[in-house]
């Protein structure tokens, strides 16, 4: 899971989004600043790659959330979650 806050008005979100998309072809983005990415990279590697295109006053959180314990409601993309969030 990647969560971020770009703190300065006028930030280049496309640059951050492009870097996140480059981590894997298996990503999900339905919440404003939250992404789920299925990748073999470690959380540290993901952090370093995404942080490289962010500003020093931004905030970034990367957590490995793979496993069988998750729940969702209200998403039309439930199948992606089911296919990619289980173990």
Secondary structure, DSSP 8 states (H G I E B T S, - for coil): -EEEE--STT--HHHHHHHHHHT-S-EEEEETTEEEE--SS-HHHHHHHHHTTS-TT-EEEE----SS-----S-TTHHHHHHHS--
